[in-house]
């Protein structure tokens, strides 16, 4: 493991939230032996207004200087991380005029860079390693401007144009070509990035095994009505047709969905069925206990080009508590062959659900738990660290 390094993360998320994030999991472990500065997603003026109206939860007081923008976080693994919140920026991604976007975006990046540079100076972060986590916009505009000795793009998903516009593809391609190296979370994503940068490596998602282990199943449930569970964002990736077909034809199964409702159509189409329940997001510390109540878990992502990039973080979490898992064949994940059931179509999805609940056993539970243990975040962080060593 690398030690004594200064690490800056240009992030596209917040450190906090109701779901586990691979960036957070890796950085908090790197912070055990290194200095880490996590730069939060740059919220906009629109986010400030939305939060004041009670529709969002952005860190407004820190953004406006009413509380310290730089704070120290005590992590779940006993390390400490510096957490920096940016001043509010202009909301621009909706703009269609690229000249206007570039002009106004330069204002955003000026504010962003000045804040980061001031913080680096305050913390005395000399010769840092800069890890840009899925944020090519700010990654590109800060590249080689923070005194870094290595710049790494941590790419954990395929980019989409829905929120950022088509400009995201140009920004990401340019950024991928210019960084020292890239770390992706799936083999497919890595093969795509290697076309732009031959120093591209894979570190797949893991699981916080010590947190999940106490809730692991030790026996097969004997419930008359089987419980099918899903935890995660209910967004555009969710295959509503396949899940609705299963709900209709498996009337003796109960289906529970817990998470952020990002796609209203999911609930609109499914809540009318008596064997369906929806629940709001829960704290990530409560996830293991809930997962362990399921007879079978599902990851019903649509089979499309974007989802081919995904290595689901949840996959190892289901396995860590011994729960059988059924998922669509949205990505090539050969390492899970024989561990999880992969459905090829809507009817096969139903067949797999029935088979997993009928054929579950103590031996299979132990196999799943053992497999997840080998994919711990400690092991993933070790792999991540070894790649960083190549560049420093």
BAMIVEX-391415 format. One record per residue (C-alpha): residue in one letter; x, y, z. Coordinates in steps of 0.1 Angstrom, whole numbers, plus 5000, padded with zeros to 4 digits. Example, Ala and Ser with C-alpha at 12.3 -4.5 7.8 and 13.67 -1.06 7.14 Angstrom:
2
{atom "A", {5123, 4955, 5078}}
{atom "S", {5137, 4989, 5071}}
//
This chain:
392
{atom "X", {5000, 5000, 5000}}
{atom "X", {5012, 5035, 4993}}
{atom "X", {5021, 5056, 5024}}
{atom "X", {5027, 5092, 5032}}
{atom "X", {5011, 5105, 4999}}
{atom "X", {4989, 5136, 4995}}
{atom "X", {4958, 5125, 4976}}
{atom "X", {4931, 5149, 4961}}
{atom "X", {4899, 5136, 4948}}
{atom "X", {4879, 5157, 4922}}
{atom "X", {4846, 5140, 4928}}
{atom "X", {4812, 5140, 4910}}
{atom "X", {4793, 5130, 4942}}
{atom "X", {4791, 5140, 4978}}
{atom "X", {4809, 5120, 5005}}
{atom "X", {4776, 5116, 5023}}
{atom "X", {4744, 5099, 5013}}
{atom "X", {4721, 5069, 5017}}
{atom "X", {4741, 5045, 4995}}
{atom "X", {4776, 5031, 4994}}
{atom "X", {4800, 5047, 4969}}
{atom "X", {4831, 5030, 4956}}
{atom "X", {4851, 5063, 4956}}
{atom "X", {4843, 5068, 4993}}
{atom "X", {4851, 5031, 5002}}
{atom "X", {4885, 5033, 4986}}
{atom "X", {4895, 5068, 4997}}
{atom "X", {4887, 5062, 5034}}
{atom "X", {4910, 5031, 5033}}
{atom "X", {4937, 5050, 5015}}
{atom "X", {4934, 5077, 5042}}
{atom "X", {4947, 5052, 5068}}
{atom "X", {4983, 5058, 5056}}
{atom "X", {4979, 5089, 5034}}
{atom "X", {4965, 5124, 5035}}
{atom "X", {4932, 5127, 5016}}
{atom "X", {4913, 5157, 5004}}
{atom "X", {4878, 5150, 4990}}
{atom "X", {4864, 5178, 4969}}
{atom "X", {4827, 5175, 4968}}
{atom "X", {4805, 5177, 4938}}
{atom "X", {4802, 5214, 4928}}
{atom "X", {4765, 5223, 4937}}
{atom "X", {4749, 5251, 4917}}
{atom "X", {4728, 5281, 4927}}
{atom "X", {4698, 5261, 4916}}
{atom "X", {4707, 5235, 4942}}
{atom "X", {4708, 5262, 4969}}
{atom "X", {4673, 5274, 4960}}
{atom "X", {4660, 5239, 4958}}
{atom "X", {4674, 5231, 4992}}
{atom "X", {4660, 5262, 5008}}
{atom "X", {4626, 5252, 4994}}
{atom "X", {4629, 5218, 5011}}
{atom "X", {4632, 5198, 4979}}
{atom "X", {4669, 5189, 4981}}
{atom "X", {4696, 5185, 5007}}
{atom "X", {4727, 5203, 4995}}
{atom "X", {4752, 5216, 5022}}
{atom "X", {4741, 5252, 5018}}
{atom "X", {4756, 5266, 5050}}
{atom "X", {4790, 5253, 5040}}
{atom "X", {4786, 5265, 5004}}
{atom "X", {4777, 5300, 5015}}
{atom "X", {4804, 5302, 5042}}
{atom "X", {4781, 5301, 5072}}
{atom "X", {4799, 5270, 5083}}
{atom "X", {4834, 5259, 5075}}
{atom "X", {4837, 5247, 5039}}
{atom "X", {4867, 5225, 5049}}
{atom "X", {4859, 5199, 5075}}
{atom "X", {4875, 5167, 5088}}
{atom "X", {4855, 5135, 5085}}
{atom "X", {4860, 5106, 5108}}
{atom "X", {4855, 5076, 5085}}
{atom "X", {4840, 5041, 5092}}
{atom "X", {4875, 5025, 5091}}
{atom "X", {4892, 5048, 5116}}
{atom "X", {4909, 5072, 5092}}
{atom "X", {4904, 5109, 5087}}
{atom "X", {4895, 5127, 5054}}
{atom "X", {4895, 5164, 5046}}
{atom "X", {4861, 5172, 5030}}
{atom "X", {4858, 5204, 5009}}
{atom "X", {4825, 5220, 4998}}
{atom "X", {4826, 5244, 4969}}
{atom "X", {4809, 5278, 4967}}
{atom "X", {4778, 5276, 4945}}
{atom "X", {4784, 5276, 4907}}
{atom "X", {4762, 5286, 4878}}
{atom "X", {4738, 5258, 4865}}
{atom "X", {4749, 5254, 4829}}
{atom "X", {4746, 5218, 4816}}
{atom "X", {4711, 5226, 4802}}
{atom "X", {4725, 5252, 4778}}
{atom "X", {4724, 5243, 4741}}
{atom "X", {4747, 5271, 4729}}
{atom "X", {4782, 5257, 4733}}
{atom "X", {4800, 5291, 4731}}
{atom "X", {4778, 5304, 4759}}
{atom "X", {4784, 5273, 4779}}
{atom "X", {4822, 5275, 4775}}
{atom "X", {4822, 5311, 4785}}
{atom "X", {4801, 5307, 4816}}
{atom "X", {4818, 5274, 4825}}
{atom "X", {4851, 5292, 4826}}
{atom "X", {4837, 5313, 4854}}
{atom "X", {4827, 5281, 4873}}
{atom "X", {4861, 5265, 4868}}
{atom "X", {4879, 5297, 4879}}
{atom "X", {4859, 5296, 4912}}
{atom "X", {4865, 5259, 4916}}
{atom "X", {4903, 5260, 4909}}
{atom "X", {4909, 5290, 4932}}
{atom "X", {4891, 5273, 4961}}
{atom "X", {4910, 5240, 4956}}
{atom "X", {4944, 5258, 4952}}
{atom "X", {4937, 5278, 4984}}
{atom "X", {4929, 5246, 5003}}
{atom "X", {4959, 5228, 4990}}
{atom "X", {4981, 5257, 5002}}
{atom "X", {4964, 5257, 5036}}
{atom "X", {4969, 5219, 5040}}
{atom "X", {5004, 5219, 5025}}
{atom "X", {4995, 5192, 5000}}
{atom "X", {5026, 5192, 4979}}
{atom "X", {5031, 5170, 4948}}
{atom "X", {4996, 5154, 4953}}
{atom "X", {4981, 5125, 4934}}
{atom "X", {4949, 5138, 4918}}
{atom "X", {4922, 5112, 4914}}
{atom "X", {4893, 5125, 4893}}
{atom "X", {4862, 5103, 4901}}
{atom "X", {4838, 5104, 4872}}
{atom "X", {4841, 5141, 4867}}
{atom "X", {4857, 5148, 4834}}
{atom "X", {4844, 5184, 4832}}
{atom "X", {4863, 5197, 4863}}
{atom "X", {4890, 5170, 4859}}
{atom "X", {4900, 5184, 4825}}
{atom "X", {4900, 5220, 4836}}
{atom "X", {4921, 5213, 4866}}
{atom "X", {4945, 5189, 4849}}
{atom "X", {4982, 5198, 4855}}
{atom "X", {4971, 5229, 4875}}
{atom "X", {4972, 5215, 4910}}
{atom "X", {5009, 5207, 4911}}
{atom "X", {5002, 5170, 4909}}
{atom "X", {5028, 5144, 4903}}
{atom "X", {5002, 5120, 4889}}
{atom "X", {4967, 5124, 4875}}
{atom "X", {4943, 5094, 4875}}
{atom "X", {4908, 5091, 4861}}
{atom "X", {4886, 5068, 4882}}
{atom "X", {4858, 5059, 4858}}
{atom "X", {4832, 5037, 4874}}
{atom "X", {4804, 5041, 4849}}
{atom "X", {4798, 5049, 4812}}
{atom "X", {4789, 5085, 4806}}
{atom "X", {4755, 5095, 4793}}
{atom "X", {4742, 5127, 4777}}
{atom "X", {4709, 5130, 4796}}
{atom "X", {4720, 5155, 4822}}
{atom "X", {4753, 5169, 4808}}
{atom "X", {4744, 5171, 4771}}
{atom "X", {4764, 5155, 4743}}
{atom "X", {4794, 5177, 4752}}
{atom "X", {4802, 5151, 4780}}
{atom "X", {4816, 5127, 4754}}
{atom "X", {4841, 5152, 4740}}
{atom "X", {4852, 5163, 4775}}
{atom "X", {4856, 5127, 4787}}
{atom "X", {4875, 5116, 4756}}
{atom "X", {4899, 5145, 4758}}
{atom "X", {4904, 5140, 4795}}
{atom "X", {4909, 5102, 4791}}
{atom "X", {4936, 5109, 4765}}
{atom "X", {4955, 5134, 4787}}
{atom "X", {4955, 5118, 4821}}
{atom "X", {4985, 5097, 4833}}
{atom "X", {4962, 5067, 4838}}
{atom "X", {4927, 5054, 4841}}
{atom "X", {4911, 5030, 4866}}
{atom "X", {4878, 5015, 4857}}
{atom "X", {4854, 4991, 4875}}
{atom "X", {4846, 4967, 4847}}
{atom "X", {4864, 4948, 4820}}
{atom "X", {4841, 4962, 4793}}
{atom "X", {4846, 4998, 4805}}
{atom "X", {4884, 4992, 4805}}
{atom "X", {4884, 4979, 4770}}
{atom "X", {4867, 5011, 4759}}
{atom "X", {4891, 5034, 4778}}
{atom "X", {4921, 5015, 4765}}
{atom "X", {4913, 5029, 4730}}
{atom "X", {4920, 5063, 4744}}
{atom "X", {4947, 5056, 4769}}
{atom "X", {4968, 5024, 4770}}
{atom "X", {4975, 5029, 4807}}
{atom "X", {4940, 5017, 4817}}
{atom "X", {4935, 4992, 4845}}
{atom "X", {4906, 4975, 4863}}
{atom "X", {4896, 4975, 4900}}
{atom "X", {4862, 4961, 4904}}
{atom "X", {4837, 4971, 4931}}
{atom "X", {4838, 4954, 4965}}
{atom "X", {4819, 4950, 4997}}
{atom "X", {4824, 4963, 5033}}
{atom "X", {4825, 4927, 5044}}
{atom "X", {4830, 4932, 5082}}
{atom "X", {4798, 4954, 5082}}
{atom "X", {4777, 4928, 5064}}
{atom "X", {4791, 4897, 5080}}
{atom "X", {4771, 4900, 5113}}
{atom "X", {4738, 4899, 5093}}
{atom "X", {4747, 4869, 5071}}
{atom "X", {4721, 4842, 5068}}
{atom "X", {4729, 4808, 5084}}
{atom "X", {4699, 4789, 5071}}
{atom "X", {4673, 4789, 5044}}
{atom "X", {4641, 4807, 5052}}
{atom "X", {4609, 4786, 5052}}
{atom "X", {4585, 4814, 5043}}
{atom "X", {4554, 4803, 5024}}
{atom "X", {4555, 4836, 5005}}
{atom "X", {4589, 4843, 4992}}
{atom "X", {4603, 4879, 4994}}
{atom "X", {4620, 4893, 4964}}
{atom "X", {4641, 4924, 4973}}
{atom "X", {4658, 4953, 4955}}
{atom "X", {4678, 4981, 4971}}
{atom "X", {4692, 5009, 4951}}
{atom "X", {4682, 5038, 4928}}
{atom "X", {4650, 5032, 4909}}
{atom "X", {4662, 5050, 4878}}
{atom "X", {4663, 5048, 4840}}
{atom "X", {4684, 5016, 4842}}
{atom "X", {4655, 4997, 4858}}
{atom "X", {4638, 4971, 4835}}
{atom "X", {4602, 4977, 4844}}
{atom "X", {4588, 4953, 4818}}
{atom "X", {4607, 4923, 4831}}
{atom "X", {4599, 4930, 4867}}
{atom "X", {4562, 4937, 4861}}
{atom "X", {4559, 4904, 4842}}
{atom "X", {4574, 4886, 4873}}
{atom "X", {4550, 4904, 4897}}
{atom "X", {4520, 4894, 4876}}
{atom "X", {4529, 4857, 4872}}
{atom "X", {4544, 4852, 4907}}
{atom "X", {4514, 4862, 4928}}
{atom "X", {4526, 4841, 4957}}
{atom "X", {4559, 4861, 4958}}
{atom "X", {4562, 4896, 4975}}
{atom "X", {4583, 4922, 4959}}
{atom "X", {4599, 4950, 4979}}
{atom "X", {4617, 4980, 4964}}
{atom "X", {4638, 5003, 4986}}
{atom "X", {4657, 5034, 4973}}
{atom "X", {4656, 5067, 4955}}
{atom "X", {4627, 5070, 4931}}
{atom "X", {4646, 5086, 4902}}
{atom "X", {4622, 5072, 4875}}
{atom "X", {4585, 5079, 4885}}
{atom "X", {4573, 5053, 4859}}
{atom "X", {4587, 5025, 4881}}
{atom "X", {4563, 5032, 4909}}
{atom "X", {4534, 5043, 4887}}
{atom "X", {4534, 5009, 4869}}
{atom "X", {4542, 4986, 4898}}
{atom "X", {4525, 5000, 4929}}
{atom "X", {4490, 4989, 4918}}
{atom "X", {4498, 4953, 4925}}
{atom "X", {4490, 4938, 4959}}
{atom "X", {4523, 4919, 4962}}
{atom "X", {4544, 4951, 4958}}
{atom "X", {4557, 4975, 4984}}
{atom "X", {4579, 5006, 4979}}
{atom "X", {4601, 5021, 5007}}
{atom "X", {4622, 5053, 5008}}
{atom "X", {4660, 5051, 5009}}
{atom "X", {4676, 5039, 5041}}
{atom "X", {4709, 5047, 5058}}
{atom "X", {4736, 5025, 5043}}
{atom "X", {4744, 5011, 5078}}
{atom "X", {4709, 4996, 5078}}
{atom "X", {4713, 4979, 5044}}
{atom "X", {4729, 4946, 5056}}
{atom "X", {4700, 4939, 5080}}
{atom "X", {4674, 4946, 5053}}
{atom "X", {4692, 4925, 5026}}
{atom "X", {4693, 4896, 5050}}
{atom "X", {4655, 4894, 5051}}
{atom "X", {4652, 4886, 5014}}
{atom "X", {4646, 4851, 5000}}
{atom "X", {4661, 4863, 4968}}
{atom "X", {4676, 4896, 4955}}
{atom "X", {4673, 4911, 4921}}
{atom "X", {4693, 4935, 4899}}
{atom "X", {4670, 4940, 4869}}
{atom "X", {4690, 4965, 4848}}
{atom "X", {4681, 4970, 4811}}
{atom "X", {4702, 4952, 4786}}
{atom "X", {4717, 4981, 4766}}
{atom "X", {4751, 4996, 4756}}
{atom "X", {4753, 5019, 4786}}
{atom "X", {4747, 4992, 4811}}
{atom "X", {4773, 4970, 4796}}
{atom "X", {4798, 4992, 4816}}
{atom "X", {4783, 4983, 4850}}
{atom "X", {4798, 4962, 4877}}
{atom "X", {4770, 4966, 4903}}
{atom "X", {4782, 4975, 4937}}
{atom "X", {4752, 4958, 4952}}
{atom "X", {4761, 4924, 4938}}
{atom "X", {4787, 4916, 4964}}
{atom "X", {4765, 4930, 4992}}
{atom "X", {4737, 4905, 4984}}
{atom "X", {4762, 4877, 4984}}
{atom "X", {4779, 4889, 5016}}
{atom "X", {4747, 4881, 5036}}
{atom "X", {4742, 4848, 5017}}
{atom "X", {4712, 4859, 4997}}
{atom "X", {4707, 4843, 4962}}
{atom "X", {4706, 4868, 4934}}
{atom "X", {4689, 4870, 4900}}
{atom "X", {4699, 4897, 4874}}
{atom "X", {4695, 4905, 4838}}
{atom "X", {4724, 4897, 4814}}
{atom "X", {4732, 4935, 4811}}
{atom "X", {4770, 4930, 4815}}
{atom "X", {4796, 4904, 4810}}
{atom "X", {4805, 4893, 4845}}
{atom "X", {4821, 4858, 4841}}
{atom "X", {4835, 4857, 4877}}
{atom "X", {4800, 4853, 4890}}
{atom "X", {4792, 4823, 4870}}
{atom "X", {4777, 4796, 4893}}
{atom "X", {4773, 4822, 4920}}
{atom "X", {4744, 4843, 4907}}
{atom "X", {4716, 4835, 4882}}
{atom "X", {4717, 4855, 4850}}
{atom "X", {4684, 4859, 4831}}
{atom "X", {4682, 4860, 4793}}
{atom "X", {4646, 4872, 4789}}
{atom "X", {4614, 4880, 4808}}
{atom "X", {4602, 4844, 4812}}
{atom "X", {4637, 4832, 4821}}
{atom "X", {4638, 4858, 4849}}
{atom "X", {4607, 4842, 4865}}
{atom "X", {4622, 4807, 4861}}
{atom "X", {4654, 4819, 4878}}
{atom "X", {4635, 4834, 4907}}
{atom "X", {4616, 4802, 4913}}
{atom "X", {4647, 4780, 4910}}
{atom "X", {4668, 4802, 4934}}
{atom "X", {4641, 4801, 4961}}
{atom "X", {4634, 4763, 4957}}
{atom "X", {4670, 4752, 4955}}
{atom "X", {4687, 4774, 4981}}
{atom "X", {4708, 4756, 5007}}
{atom "X", {4732, 4761, 5036}}
{atom "X", {4760, 4751, 5013}}
{atom "X", {4751, 4777, 4987}}
{atom "X", {4747, 4804, 5014}}
{atom "X", {4783, 4796, 5026}}
{atom "X", {4796, 4797, 4991}}
{atom "X", {4781, 4832, 4984}}
{atom "X", {4795, 4846, 5017}}
{atom "X", {4829, 4832, 5010}}
{atom "X", {4830, 4846, 4975}}
{atom "X", {4820, 4881, 4988}}
{atom "X", {4847, 4880, 5014}}
{atom "X", {4873, 4877, 4987}}
{atom "X", {4859, 4909, 4971}}
{atom "X", {4863, 4930, 5002}}
{atom "X", {4870, 4967, 4999}}
{atom "X", {4903, 4961, 5017}}
{atom "X", {4914, 4938, 4989}}
{atom "X", {4901, 4963, 4962}}
{atom "X", {4920, 4992, 4979}}
{atom "X", {4952, 4971, 4978}}
{atom "X", {4948, 4966, 4941}}
{atom "X", {4940, 5003, 4936}}
{atom "X", {4971, 5013, 4956}}
{atom "X", {4993, 4990, 4935}}
{atom "X", {4981, 5008, 4903}}
{atom "X", {4988, 5042, 4918}}
{atom "X", {5024, 5030, 4926}}
{atom "X", {5029, 5026, 4889}}
{atom "X", {5025, 5064, 4884}}
{atom "X", {5045, 5077, 4914}}
//
